[in-house]
């Protein structure tokens, strides 16, 4: 079983590349399921095929597709708990609609959409799952919190025994459900058992690859660097970077001269930032890529004779660890000699200079609040340790 997760900021074309990859995977004979977990579904539009919450066959062999209903998944796993929290908030004076929103953890709807993937893995019907997703930092933090379930069991399910006894009859009457403390705790346990198994699947590099999609512009490159940092922080394997809508060489109109120069600069930065990961340049097509035929043409140009379901790279240039009370950032280097290392931190950016080597790294929030303690070259890695300010 292979899981390939396409992610990128809105509008960069990740749905198109997800659909094209799914088509190419199916053409290789893999039983392939393309799934959209993005709230702004557009997979059905890309495939020009009506889709629903359950997989539907697409008009080509070996391919199915679905657009997951995040609301349905949220109700299934969190409905009773959400109502319980909302009741408490209303009792404390919060307006009911606001209480309902506050009762949902940031990122939980995205995580629950991904939890659905576990079901398809366990069913064993498909060989490849192609996920069109855009997990936010909130979802990634929730996914990466192994002790969150115990926190909820201790702080949420209990609330206070007296308050719980007062609230349970009210919640039962409103929901017509036989609620109990044991039921609430059981649902929380079930949810985080599902999240734990999902985390194990997504961090298994042999099973799951992340493919980053961006456009050759400043904001897209910045956002993708941040996404890459979070993927690396939480142990997901990125196996390729796809730069979409690159102006092709045959475009010579003077109007696009500055655009082409800017894109060339951004492409150089992408190659440097994500090295040694493979970077795929996807040319701007002559017309909108919609429908199976157009997607198949794009897939052929993109992958050629390569099986898109196989990992595109085994390299993981960026990783994080905790050692001797320090957070450690480790960056893979190639052909860089040891020497004086200069570090400059500005907010969530860390600028590294080592001889002719220059790199700007986006730091996750946990490191953005810290300061560099020391840096050293060990083997083929640059290791930077962080500490609390003033420590």
C-alpha positions in Angstrom: 0.0 0.0 0.0 1.2 3.5 -0.9 -0.2 6.8 0.3 0.8 10.0 -1.6 -0.2 13.2 0.0 -0.2 16.4 -2.2 -0.2 19.6 -0.2 0.3 23.3 -1.0 -1.3 26.7 -0.4 -4.6 27.4 -2.1 -4.6 28.0 -5.8 -1.2 26.5 -6.7 -2.7 23.5 -8.6 -2.3 20.7 -6.2 -5.7 19.2 -7.1 -4.7 19.1 -10.7 -1.4 17.4 -10.0 -3.1 15.0 -7.6 -5.7 14.0 -10.2 -3.0 13.7 -12.9 -0.8 11.5 -10.6 -3.8 9.3 -9.8 -4.6 8.8 -13.5 -1.0 7.9 -14.2 -0.9 5.5 -11.2 -4.0 3.8 -12.6 -2.5 3.5 -16.0 0.4 1.6 -14.4 -2.1 -0.9 -13.3 -2.4 0.1 -9.6 -5.8 0.1 -8.1 -5.9 3.8 -7.2 -8.2 5.9 -5.1 -8.0 9.7 -5.4 -9.4 11.5 -2.3 -10.0 15.2 -1.6 -9.9 16.2 2.0 -9.7 19.9 1.3 -12.8 21.8 2.4 -12.7 23.7 -0.9 -13.3 20.5 -3.0 -12.3 20.7 -6.7 -11.3 17.2 -7.5 -14.7 16.5 -9.2 -14.2 19.6 -11.3 -10.7 18.5 -12.3 -11.8 15.0 -13.3 -15.1 16.3 -14.8 -16.8 13.6 -12.8 -19.5 13.9 -10.1 -18.1 12.7 -6.8 -19.5 12.0 -3.3 -18.3 11.0 0.2 -17.9 7.4 -0.9 -15.5 6.3 -3.7 -17.0 6.5 -7.2 -15.4 4.8 -10.3 -13.9 7.2 -12.8 -14.1 6.7 -16.6 -10.7 4.9 -16.8 -9.6 1.5 -15.5 -8.3 1.1 -12.0 -9.3 4.5 -10.8 -11.8 5.6 -8.1 -12.3 9.0 -6.5 -14.1 10.6 -3.5 -14.6 14.1 -1.9 -14.8 13.5 1.8 -17.5 15.2 3.8 -15.5 16.6 6.8 -18.7 17.5 8.6 -19.8 13.9 8.6 -16.5 12.6 9.9 -16.5 15.3 12.6 -19.9 14.3 13.8 -19.0 10.7 13.9 -16.0 11.0 16.1 -16.5 14.2 18.0 -20.3 15.0 18.0 -21.1 14.0 21.5 -17.9 15.5 22.9 -18.5 18.7 21.0 -22.0 19.0 22.4 -20.7 18.4 25.9 -18.1 21.2 25.6 -20.6 23.6 24.0 -23.0 23.0 26.9 -20.3 23.9 29.4 -19.4 27.1 27.5 -23.1 28.2 27.2 -23.5 27.7 31.0 -20.5 30.1 31.3 -22.2 32.8 29.2 -20.8 32.0 25.7 -23.4 32.4 22.9 -24.5 29.0 21.6 -23.2 29.4 18.0 -19.8 30.6 19.2 -19.8 27.8 21.8 -20.4 25.3 19.0 -17.4 26.6 17.1 -15.1 26.7 20.2 -16.0 23.1 21.0 -14.1 22.0 17.9 -10.3 21.8 18.2 -8.4 23.8 15.5 -7.3 21.3 12.8 -9.6 18.5 14.1 -11.8 18.5 11.0 -8.7 18.1 8.8 -7.3 15.3 10.9 -10.6 13.4 10.9 -10.8 13.6 7.1 -7.3 12.0 7.1 -8.4 9.4 9.6 -10.8 8.1 6.9 -7.7 7.0 5.0 -7.0 4.4 7.7 -10.2 2.7 6.8 -9.2 2.4 3.1 -5.8 1.0 4.1 -7.3 -1.6 6.4 -9.9 -2.6 3.7 -7.0 -3.5 1.3 -9.1 -2.7 -1.8 -6.7 -0.2 -3.2 -3.0 -0.3 -4.0 -2.4 3.5 -4.0 -4.2 6.4 -2.2 -3.6 9.8 -3.7 -4.6 12.5 -1.2 -5.4 16.1 -2.2 -5.0 17.8 1.1 -3.8 21.0 2.7 -3.1 20.3 6.4 -2.6 23.4 8.4 -0.1 24.0 11.2 -3.0 23.4 13.7 -3.8 20.0 12.1 -0.1 19.0 12.1 0.3 19.9 15.7 -2.7 17.9 16.6 -1.4 14.9 14.6 2.0 15.2 16.3 0.7 15.2 19.9 1.1 11.6 21.2 0.0 12.6 24.7 -3.0 14.6 23.7 -5.4 11.8 24.4 -4.3 11.5 28.0 -4.6 15.2 28.5 -8.2 15.1 27.3 -9.1 12.1 29.4 -7.7 13.9 32.4 -8.9 17.5 31.8 -11.9 17.3 29.5 -13.8 14.1 30.2 -13.8 14.7 33.9 -14.4 18.5 33.8 -15.5 18.3 37.5 -17.6 15.5 38.7 -20.3 17.8 40.2 -20.6 19.9 37.0 -20.7 16.8 34.9 -23.6 15.4 36.9 -25.5 18.7 36.4 -24.8 18.8 32.7 -25.4 15.2 31.7 -29.2 15.3 32.0 -29.3 18.5 30.0 -27.1 17.1 27.2 -29.0 13.8 27.1 -32.3 15.7 26.7 -31.0 17.9 24.0 -29.2 15.1 22.0 -31.6 12.3 22.7 -28.5 10.2 23.3 -27.7 8.0 26.4 -24.6 10.1 27.4 -22.4 9.1 30.3 -19.0 9.8 31.5 -17.8 6.4 30.3 -19.3 7.1 26.9 -17.6 10.4 26.6 -14.3 9.0 27.7 -14.8 6.1 25.3 -15.3 8.4 22.4 -12.2 10.4 23.2 -10.2 7.2 23.6 -11.5 6.0 20.2 -10.7 9.2 18.4 -7.2 9.4 19.6 -6.6 5.7 19.0 -7.5 6.5 15.4 -5.2 9.5 15.3 -2.4 7.4 16.8 -2.7 4.8 14.0 -3.0 7.6 11.4 0.2 9.1 12.7 2.0 5.7 12.5 0.9 5.4 8.8 1.8 8.9 7.8 5.2 8.8 9.4 6.1 5.4 7.8 8.3 6.5 4.9 7.9 3.2 3.1 4.1 3.7 3.0 3.6 7.5 2.8 5.2 10.3 0.8 4.4 14.0 0.8 4.7 16.0 -2.4 4.8 19.7 -2.1 3.2 21.9 -4.8 3.9 25.6 -5.3 4.0 28.3 -7.9 7.3 30.1 -8.8 6.5 33.3 -6.8 7.7 34.7 -3.5 4.7 34.0 -1.3 4.3 30.5 -2.5 7.9 29.7 -1.9 7.8 31.1 1.6 4.6 29.2 2.4 6.1 25.9 1.0 9.2 26.3 3.1 7.0 26.6 6.2 5.0 23.5 5.2 8.2 21.6 4.6 9.4 22.5 8.0 6.3 21.2 9.7 6.3 18.0 7.7 9.9 17.4 8.7 9.2 18.3 12.3 6.4 15.7 12.6 8.3 13.0 10.8 6.6 12.9 7.4 8.7 12.1 4.4 8.8 14.6 1.5 9.9 12.9 -1.7 9.4 15.6 -4.3 8.7 19.3 -4.9 6.4 20.3 -7.9 6.7 23.9 -9.2 3.5 24.5 -11.2 2.7 27.0 -13.9 6.2 27.7 -15.0 6.2 29.9 -18.2 7.6 27.6 -21.0 10.7 28.6 -23.1 8.6 29.2 -26.2 6.9 32.2 -24.5 8.9 35.2 -25.9 6.3 38.0 -25.5 8.1 41.1 -24.0 5.1 41.5 -21.6 6.3 38.3 -19.8 10.0 39.1 -19.7 10.0 40.3 -16.1 7.7 37.3 -15.1 10.2 34.9 -16.6 13.1 36.5 -14.9 11.4 36.4 -11.6 10.3 32.8 -12.1 13.9 31.8 -12.9 15.1 33.4 -9.7 12.5 31.6 -7.7 13.3 28.3 -9.4 16.9 28.7 -8.4 15.9 29.4 -4.8 13.6 26.3 -4.8 16.4 24.1 -6.1 18.8 25.4 -3.4 16.3 25.3 -0.6 15.0 21.8 -1.1 18.2 20.1 -2.3 18.8 17.2 -2.7 15.1 16.5 -3.2 14.0 16.3 -6.8 12.2 19.4 -8.1 9.7 19.0 -11.0 8.9 22.0 -13.2 5.4 21.8 -14.5 5.0 24.2 -17.5 1.9 26.4 -17.8 -0.4 24.6 -20.2 -2.0 26.2 -23.2 -5.4 25.7 -21.8 -7.1 24.8 -18.5 -6.4 21.2 -17.5 -9.9 19.7 -17.0 -11.0 16.2 -17.7 -9.4 12.8 -18.0 -7.8 13.4 -21.4 -6.1 16.7 -20.4 -5.0 15.2 -17.1 -3.5 12.2 -18.8 -1.5 14.4 -21.2 -0.2 16.4 -18.2 0.7 13.2 -16.4 2.6 11.9 -19.3 4.6 15.1 -19.6 5.3 15.1 -15.9 6.3 11.5 -15.2 7.2 10.0 -18.5 8.0 6.3 -18.1 8.3 6.7 -14.3 5.9 4.9 -12.0 4.4 7.8 -10.0 3.4 5.5 -7.1 7.0 4.8 -6.2 9.0 7.1 -3.9 10.7 9.8 -5.9 13.5 10.2 -3.4 14.8 8.6 -0.2 16.5 11.7 0.9 15.3 13.7 4.0 17.5 16.8 4.1 15.8 18.3 7.2 15.0 16.7 10.5 14.5 17.6 14.2 15.4 15.9 17.4 15.6 16.6 21.2 19.0 15.8 22.8 20.4 16.7 26.3 17.7 19.3 26.9 18.2 21.0 23.5 16.0 21.1 20.4 18.3 20.1 17.5 17.8 21.0 13.9 19.8 18.9 11.5 20.3 19.9 7.9 21.9 17.6 5.3 24.8 19.2 3.5 26.5 18.1 0.3 30.0 19.1 -0.7 30.3 21.8 2.0 33.6 22.0 3.9 33.6 22.6 7.6 34.4 26.2 8.7 33.1 29.1 10.6 29.3 29.0 10.9 27.4 32.2 11.0 23.8 32.2 12.3 21.3 35.0 12.2 17.8 34.6 13.5 14.9 36.9 12.6 11.5 35.8 13.9 10.8 32.4 12.4 13.7 32.7 9.9 17.2 31.3 10.6 19.9 32.4 8.1 22.9 30.1 7.9 26.2 31.0 6.3 29.1 28.6 6.0 31.7 29.7 3.4 29.9 29.9 0.1 26.9 28.0 1.5 23.9 30.2 2.2 20.5 29.0 3.4 17.4 30.6 5.0 15.3 28.1 7.0 11.8 28.6 8.3 11.5 27.5 11.9 8.4 25.9 13.5 6.8 27.8 16.3 8.5 25.8 19.0 11.9 26.9 17.7 10.9 30.4 16.7 10.6 31.4 20.3 14.1 30.1 21.2 17.6 31.2 20.2 20.5 29.3 18.7 22.9 27.9 21.3 25.5 26.3 19.1 26.1 25.0 15.6 28.5 22.3 14.3 29.2 20.2 11.3 28.9 16.5 12.0 29.5 14.2 9.1 27.3 15.4 6.3 25.0 17.4 8.6 24.8 20.9 10.0 23.4 20.6 13.5 22.0 23.6 15.3 20.9 23.5 18.9 18.4 25.9 20.4 17.8 27.1 24.0 15.5 29.3 25.9 16.4 33.1 25.6 18.9 34.0 28.3 19.5 30.4 29.4 
